[in-house]
Amino acid sequence: MQEAKEKTDAVIAATKALKAAMMKHLFTYGPVPLEEANRVVLKETEIGQVPEGWEISTLGKIAYVGNGSTPKRDNPAYWENGTIPWITSTKVHDSIITQADFFVTELAVRECHLPLVKKGSLVVAITGQGKTLGNTALVSFDTRVNQHLAYVKFNDDSVVSEFMLKFMQSRYQQLRDVSHSAGSTKGALTCGFLKTYPVPLPSKNVQMQIAQILSALDQKLAAEQSRKEALDTLFTSLLHDLMTAKIRVSAA
């Protein structure tokens, strides 16, 4: 069991390394085979080298960027029997957010700053402890968000949400560095900064190709992580059974 766990850990580490390398390749050369990368004509931009045919835009030009709020917890009229999804920055670790942990009421929406964040929008953690700050996720349902999340609601379908998600995830460390730059100790990003943040905008077909390649790697990674969790659970169960003599080991 221990050997199986170690092998799974090695596969997870290798998959993560492959994904990081593929992100660097895809956002520099586009969806071309490695052996053809040297044929791609590149240009220098504010996000580094990209294929000559790619446009560079900003989040503020291709989307509406804003944030939400937290209704007063001591007002039950904002929370009791709430049916409207509301998420916090802890959800960005899901990458694709499929459900909310909290729900607010219609009164909370009317009286608090809780704009609608449509399905397919991105959310970025603009504050947070540990590894939360700088993370980006995609919401798969209409929701509201708190003040620690910025939402990026795209203007039209010329942007493939999954492509922009992967690009923003590839900028995780840079976003964290920016939040602590200029001597800031607060550790935060702002909606104003995100509006000016430069992003690549290749053709929709190229966006879809890149998103599909990286999504396939994410599925592989998720499968291996599920296997690791199952092995961990089984290992703990077997260890308990051995130590409590539910499973007996022959001395022969």
C-alpha positions as CSV (number, residue, x, y, z in Angstrom):
1,M,0.0,0.0,0.0
2,Q,2.8,2.4,0.9
3,E,4.5,1.7,-2.4
4,A,1.3,2.3,-4.3
5,K,0.9,5.7,-2.5
6,E,4.5,6.7,-3.3
7,K,4.0,5.8,-7.0
8,T,0.8,7.8,-7.2
9,D,2.6,10.8,-5.5
10,A,5.3,10.5,-8.2
11,V,2.6,10.6,-11.0
12,I,0.9,13.6,-9.5
13,A,4.2,15.5,-9.3
14,A,5.1,14.6,-12.9
15,T,1.7,15.7,-14.1
16,K,2.0,19.0,-12.3
17,A,5.4,19.6,-13.8
18,L,4.0,18.7,-17.3
19,K,1.1,21.1,-16.8
20,A,3.5,23.9,-15.8
21,A,5.7,23.3,-18.9
22,M,2.6,23.0,-21.2
23,M,1.2,26.3,-19.9
24,K,4.5,28.1,-20.6
25,H,4.7,26.5,-24.1
26,L,1.0,27.2,-25.0
27,F,1.0,30.8,-23.8
28,T,4.2,31.5,-25.7
29,Y,3.9,29.5,-29.0
30,G,0.2,28.6,-29.1
31,P,-1.2,25.0,-29.7
32,V,1.6,23.8,-31.9
33,P,3.8,20.7,-31.4
34,L,7.1,21.2,-29.6
35,E,9.1,20.4,-32.7
36,E,7.3,23.2,-34.6
37,A,7.7,25.9,-32.0
38,N,10.8,27.4,-33.7
39,R,8.7,28.2,-36.7
40,V,6.3,30.4,-34.8
41,V,7.0,34.1,-35.3
42,L,6.9,35.8,-31.9
43,K,6.5,39.4,-30.8
44,E,7.4,41.0,-27.5
45,T,4.5,42.2,-25.4
46,E,3.8,43.3,-21.8
47,I,3.0,39.6,-20.9
48,G,6.1,38.3,-22.6
49,Q,6.6,36.7,-26.0
50,V,3.4,35.6,-27.9
51,P,2.7,34.6,-31.5
52,E,2.6,37.6,-33.8
53,G,-1.1,37.1,-34.7
54,W,-2.3,37.3,-31.1
55,E,-3.9,40.5,-29.7
56,I,-3.1,41.8,-26.2
57,S,-6.0,43.3,-24.3
58,T,-6.9,44.0,-20.7
59,L,-9.5,42.4,-18.4
60,G,-11.2,45.8,-18.2
61,K,-11.7,45.9,-22.0
62,I,-13.1,42.4,-22.4
63,A,-15.0,42.1,-19.2
64,Y,-16.7,43.9,-16.3
65,V,-14.6,43.7,-13.2
66,G,-16.1,44.2,-9.7
67,N,-16.6,42.6,-6.3
68,G,-19.3,42.0,-3.8
69,S,-19.9,42.2,0.0
70,T,-20.8,40.2,3.1
71,P,-24.3,40.9,4.4
72,K,-24.3,41.4,8.2
73,R,-24.1,38.0,9.9
74,D,-26.2,39.2,12.8
75,N,-29.2,40.0,10.6
76,P,-31.1,36.8,10.1
77,A,-33.3,38.4,7.4
78,Y,-30.2,38.3,5.2
79,W,-29.5,34.6,5.7
80,E,-32.4,32.5,7.1
81,N,-34.1,30.5,4.3
82,G,-31.8,32.1,1.8
83,T,-31.9,30.6,-1.7
84,I,-29.4,32.7,-3.7
85,P,-25.9,31.3,-4.0
86,W,-23.1,33.4,-2.3
87,I,-19.5,32.3,-2.3
88,T,-16.3,33.3,-0.4
89,S,-12.7,33.3,-1.4
90,T,-12.1,29.8,0.0
91,K,-14.0,28.4,-3.1
92,V,-11.2,29.5,-5.5
93,H,-9.3,26.4,-4.7
94,D,-11.9,24.4,-6.5
95,S,-10.8,25.9,-9.9
96,I,-14.2,25.1,-11.3
97,I,-16.8,26.1,-8.7
98,T,-19.9,23.9,-9.0
99,Q,-21.8,24.8,-5.9
100,A,-22.1,27.4,-3.1
101,D,-21.7,26.7,0.6
102,F,-23.8,29.7,1.6
103,F,-27.1,31.3,0.5
104,V,-28.5,34.7,1.0
105,T,-32.1,36.1,0.8
106,E,-33.7,38.5,-1.7
107,L,-33.5,41.2,0.9
108,A,-29.8,40.8,1.2
109,V,-29.5,41.3,-2.6
110,R,-31.6,44.4,-2.5
111,E,-30.0,46.1,0.5
112,C,-26.3,44.9,0.2
113,H,-23.8,45.3,-2.6
114,L,-24.3,41.9,-4.2
115,P,-24.2,42.2,-8.0
116,L,-25.0,39.1,-10.2
117,V,-22.0,37.1,-11.2
118,K,-23.1,35.1,-14.2
119,K,-22.3,31.5,-15.0
120,G,-18.9,31.4,-16.9
121,S,-17.4,34.4,-15.1
122,L,-14.1,34.2,-13.3
123,V,-13.5,35.0,-9.7
124,V,-10.1,36.1,-8.3
125,A,-9.1,36.1,-4.7
126,I,-7.9,39.7,-4.0
127,T,-7.2,39.0,-0.3
128,G,-6.6,35.9,1.7
129,Q,-4.3,33.9,3.9
130,G,-1.9,31.2,2.9
131,K,-2.3,30.2,-0.8
132,T,-5.7,31.8,-1.4
133,L,-4.6,35.3,-2.6
134,G,-4.1,35.4,-6.3
135,N,-6.0,32.2,-7.1
136,T,-8.5,32.3,-10.0
137,A,-11.6,30.0,-10.5
138,L,-14.5,29.8,-12.9
139,V,-18.1,29.7,-11.6
140,S,-20.5,27.3,-13.3
141,F,-23.7,28.8,-12.0
142,D,-25.1,32.3,-11.4
143,T,-24.0,33.5,-8.0
144,R,-23.1,36.4,-5.7
145,V,-19.7,36.9,-4.1
146,N,-18.1,38.5,-1.0
147,Q,-15.7,41.5,-0.9
148,H,-12.6,39.3,-0.9
149,L,-13.4,38.2,-4.5
150,A,-13.2,40.1,-7.7
151,Y,-15.4,38.8,-10.5
152,V,-14.6,39.0,-14.2
153,K,-17.8,39.0,-16.2
154,F,-17.0,38.7,-19.9
155,N,-18.7,41.1,-22.3
156,D,-19.4,38.6,-25.1
157,D,-18.6,35.1,-26.3
158,S,-15.5,36.1,-28.1
159,V,-13.6,35.1,-24.9
160,V,-13.4,31.4,-24.0
161,S,-13.8,31.4,-20.2
162,E,-11.7,28.3,-19.7
163,F,-8.9,29.7,-21.7
164,M,-8.8,32.9,-19.7
165,L,-9.0,30.8,-16.5
166,K,-5.9,28.9,-17.4
167,F,-4.0,32.0,-18.3
168,M,-4.9,33.7,-15.0
169,Q,-3.9,30.6,-13.1
170,S,-0.6,30.7,-14.9
171,R,-0.1,34.2,-13.5
172,Y,-0.8,33.1,-9.9
173,Q,2.7,33.9,-8.5
174,Q,2.9,37.2,-10.3
175,L,-0.4,38.3,-8.9
176,R,0.8,37.4,-5.4
177,D,4.0,39.3,-6.0
178,V,2.1,42.4,-7.1
179,S,-0.1,42.3,-4.0
180,H,3.1,42.6,-1.8
181,S,5.0,45.1,-4.0
182,A,5.8,48.7,-3.3
183,G,6.3,48.0,0.4
184,S,2.7,46.9,0.9
185,T,2.2,44.6,3.9
186,K,-1.5,44.3,3.5
187,G,-1.3,41.7,0.8
188,A,-4.2,42.6,-1.5
189,L,-5.1,43.2,-5.1
190,T,-7.7,45.7,-6.3
191,C,-10.4,45.7,-8.9
192,G,-8.7,48.7,-10.4
193,F,-5.5,46.8,-10.9
194,L,-7.3,43.8,-12.4
195,K,-9.0,46.1,-14.9
196,T,-5.7,47.1,-16.3
197,Y,-4.2,43.6,-16.2
198,P,-2.9,42.6,-19.7
199,V,-4.2,39.3,-21.2
200,P,-3.7,37.5,-24.5
201,L,-6.5,37.3,-26.9
202,P,-5.9,34.9,-29.8
203,S,-8.6,33.7,-32.1
204,K,-11.5,31.9,-30.4
205,N,-10.5,28.6,-32.1
206,V,-7.0,28.9,-30.6
207,Q,-8.4,29.7,-27.2
208,M,-10.6,26.6,-27.4
209,Q,-7.6,24.4,-28.4
210,I,-5.5,25.6,-25.5
211,A,-8.3,25.2,-23.0
212,Q,-8.9,21.6,-24.2
213,I,-5.3,20.6,-23.9
214,L,-4.9,22.0,-20.3
215,S,-8.4,20.7,-19.3
216,A,-7.2,17.2,-20.3
217,L,-4.2,17.5,-18.0
218,D,-6.4,18.8,-15.2
219,Q,-8.6,15.7,-15.6
220,K,-5.6,13.4,-15.4
221,L,-4.4,15.3,-12.3
222,A,-7.9,15.1,-10.7
223,A,-8.0,11.3,-11.4
224,E,-4.6,10.7,-9.8
225,Q,-5.5,12.9,-6.8
226,S,-8.7,10.9,-6.3
227,R,-6.7,7.7,-6.4
228,K,-4.3,9.1,-3.8
229,E,-7.2,10.0,-1.5
230,A,-8.6,6.5,-1.9
231,L,-5.3,4.9,-1.2
232,D,-4.8,7.1,1.9
233,T,-8.2,6.1,3.2
234,L,-7.6,2.4,2.6
235,F,-4.1,2.6,4.1
236,T,-5.5,4.2,7.3
237,S,-8.3,1.6,7.5
238,L,-5.9,-1.3,7.0
239,L,-3.6,0.1,9.6
240,H,-6.4,0.4,12.1
241,D,-7.6,-3.1,11.5
242,L,-4.1,-4.5,11.9
243,M,-3.5,-2.6,15.2
244,T,-6.9,-3.6,16.6
245,A,-6.4,-7.3,15.5
246,K,-9.4,-7.2,13.2
247,I,-6.9,-8.5,10.7
248,R,-4.5,-11.1,12.0
249,V,-1.1,-11.7,10.5
250,S,0.1,-15.2,10.6
251,A,3.5,-15.7,12.4
252,A,4.4,-18.6,10.1
